[in-house]
Amino acid sequence: MACLVLLQKGEATRYELNQNEVLLGRHPDCDIQLGSNTVSRRHARVLCEGDTYYLEDLGSGNGTFVNGKRITQRVALKHEDRVKLGPFLLRFEADQAPAARRAASPGVEGVAIADDADAAVTIVGDLDQVGGFGALDVQPEAKLRAVLEISRSLAGTVELESLLPKILDSLFHIFPYADRGCILLKDPATGKMIPRAFKHRREGEDATVRLSRTVLKKVLAEKKGILSADASNDAAFSASESIATLAIRSMMCVPMLGLDGEPRGVIHIDTQNPIQQFKKEDLDLLMAVAGQAALSYENARLMDAYVQKQKQDNEMEIARNVQRAMLPDSLPKIEGYEFYASYHSAQAVGGDYYDAFMLDDHKICLSFGDVAGKGVPGAIIMARIASCVQNTMAFTQDVGEAIQAINNHMCQKAVEGRFVTYILIVLDVEKHEMSLVNAGHMSPMILKPDGELEEIDDETIGLPVGVVEDYPYDVVRRPVAPGEIIVLFTDGVDEAMNPDGELYTLDRMRQFIRNNRGGAAELGEALLADVRRHANGRPQNDDITIMTFGRNAD
């Protein structure tokens, strides 16, 4: 039975296509329900006509993709096609016999793996890997020459794509009667062995390098080198039809082990010369050469990873500067009031956010939020809400109207699981009054001149922004008395840890604020310093953002 396999969080869920029409979408009535607001209620459908299955988009908002391409009309699905709907990836598996399901191995052409996993294969000879270059007391001179030769050939090569063909060139020089060779590397994502390079000596003959899947599995599982003498006639392979048709006179297959001792790939060479067959001494020599080849590959791989890391670091530095540029350069300067803000991300970029800007001569907008998640995903959402707030507040000074518009905008194209806990305040410095909406964030702490600490009623706290469209938020209006200081903070403050894993806690924060007798800026700086003292050098595990503002005492 054909099916769609949902690939999510490292698990695969099969959905049999046992109807002529299978509906996919967010609605509970769909045959395959995909719970995300980026998926339309009735997003797409699969139709069965005879032995062919077709996929059709049903006018979805975000589109339906097959193998990375958006479809505009129904398309016929092929075995192992990838289907993407919003954040969900599905694989189509056709109703085929196992033999018909075999597909050519990805990677370079000219390499085929025979599926003989059930064959009773007897190996003519094998050799364990001993150290990096095998047992050095066996053929030490030959091994040294071979290792020096391949080291000289690969010297200075740091590009993976050019390194592998050079390894095969060197092996053909070390083994002059080798006819065909190939290198397979393990795909880190799937764990499958992918052909990456091959070489053929004799022109005009079948250039395909054929590998036994049984031998390949044994090499990888046992980390051994395998030798087969005359596989086409050897009785040891008589039980396996796939191997019996390989027409190999002699072949060797050895693992390429990484620095951790695990196989990164395999090297395979064979010869069709019935006179000069490979011997166990050749296998021992190939194991030694494979050790040096694996070391060169590891060096090239690490160099490539280093270059990519440098590139990513440069890009992250640019992203950090862009994000910093989105924060206000300065805070409002109003006679009788004081403002302070600090932002410290746990990574190069973060998901915390604050803003403060004048709406008119006597009204100030204070915007403060924490995106669920940190790093690049959090920073992208942070940039979106920052832009949304600026645009919204340009048209209204009413916090009730503004939060409705901001929330609905963030809900329209929300990324699943990426909401924002958020506080929006409009401060009237002429009437000395603030209007506040709390969308799922921790309550601000208000320090009074007598040291009493007040927090906004929890019943007025609504859902985070980007969760439910048209959510009715409560607006809290409160006068700001002389000497009062309002403290806004993200959970990176109270959840800051010291080396013993102890949290800073809200209780310690409340006590510290109560003991403060300075202004808003002094309190903000002192609170950040106290959090740092508590952490005692332990790196941040979350973004830390603090905003304080207050009315000066008369």
Stockholm file with secondary structure:
# STOCKHOLM 1.0

chainA/1-554         MACLVLLQKGEATRYELNQNEVLLGRHPDCDIQLGSNTVSRRHARVLCEGDTYYLEDLGSGNGTFVNGKRITQRVALKHEDRVKLGPFLLRFEADQAPAARRAASPGVEGVAIADDADAAVTIVGDLDQVGGFGALDVQPEAKLRAVLEISRSLAGTVELESLLPKILDSLFHIFPYADRGCILLKDPATGKMIPRAFKHRREGEDATVRLSRTVLKKVLAEKKGILSADASNDAAFSASESIATLAIRSMMCVPMLGLDGEPRGVIHIDTQNPIQQFKKEDLDLLMAVAGQAALSYENARLMDAYVQKQKQDNEMEIARNVQRAMLPDSLPKIEGYEFYASYHSAQAVGGDYYDAFMLDDHKICLSFGDVAGKGVPGAIIMARIASCVQNTMAFTQDVGEAIQAINNHMCQKAVEGRFVTYILIVLDVEKHEMSLVNAGHMSPMILKPDGELEEIDDETIGLPVGVVEDYPYDVVRRPVAPGEIIVLFTDGVDEAMNPDGELYTLDRMRQFIRNNRGGAAELGEALLADVRRHANGRPQNDDITIMTFGRNAD
#=GR chainA/1-554 SS CCEEEEEETTEEEEEECCSSEEEEESSTTSSEECCCTTSCTTCEEEEEETTEEEEEECSCSSCEEETTEECSSCEECCTTCEEEETTEEEEEECSCCHHHHCCCCSSSSSEEEECCTTSCCCCSEEEECCTTTSCTTSSHHHHHHHHHHHHHHHTTCCCHHHHHHHHHHHHHHHSTTCCEEEEEEECTTTCCEEEEEEEECSTTSCCCEEEEHHHHHHHHHHTEEEEEESTTTCGGGTTCHHHHTSCCSEEEEEEEECTTSSEEEEEEEEECCSSSCCCHHHHHHHHHHHHHHHHHHHHHHHHHHHHHHHHHHHHHHHHHHHHHHHSCSSCCCCTTEEEEEEEECSSSSCSEEEEEEESSSSEEEEEEEEESSCHHHHHHHHHHHHHHHHHHHTTCCCHHHHHHHHHHHHHHTCCTTCCEEEEEEEEETTTTEEEEEEEBCCCCEEECTTSCEEECCGGGCBCCBTSSTTCCCCCEEEECCTTCEEEEECHHHHTCBCTTCCBCCHHHHHHHHHTCCSCHHHHHHHHHHHHHHHHTTCCCSSCEEEEEEEECCC
#=GC SS_cons         CCEEEEEETTEEEEEECCSSEEEEESSTTSSEECCCTTSCTTCEEEEEETTEEEEEECSCSSCEEETTEECSSCEECCTTCEEEETTEEEEEECSCCHHHHCCCCSSSSSEEEECCTTSCCCCSEEEECCTTTSCTTSSHHHHHHHHHHHHHHHTTCCCHHHHHHHHHHHHHHHSTTCCEEEEEEECTTTCCEEEEEEEECSTTSCCCEEEEHHHHHHHHHHTEEEEEESTTTCGGGTTCHHHHTSCCSEEEEEEEECTTSSEEEEEEEEECCSSSCCCHHHHHHHHHHHHHHHHHHHHHHHHHHHHHHHHHHHHHHHHHHHHHHHSCSSCCCCTTEEEEEEEECSSSSCSEEEEEEESSSSEEEEEEEEESSCHHHHHHHHHHHHHHHHHHHTTCCCHHHHHHHHHHHHHHTCCTTCCEEEEEEEEETTTTEEEEEEEBCCCCEEECTTSCEEECCGGGCBCCBTSSTTCCCCCEEEECCTTCEEEEECHHHHTCBCTTCCBCCHHHHHHHHHTCCSCHHHHHHHHHHHHHHHHTTCCCSSCEEEEEEEECCC
//
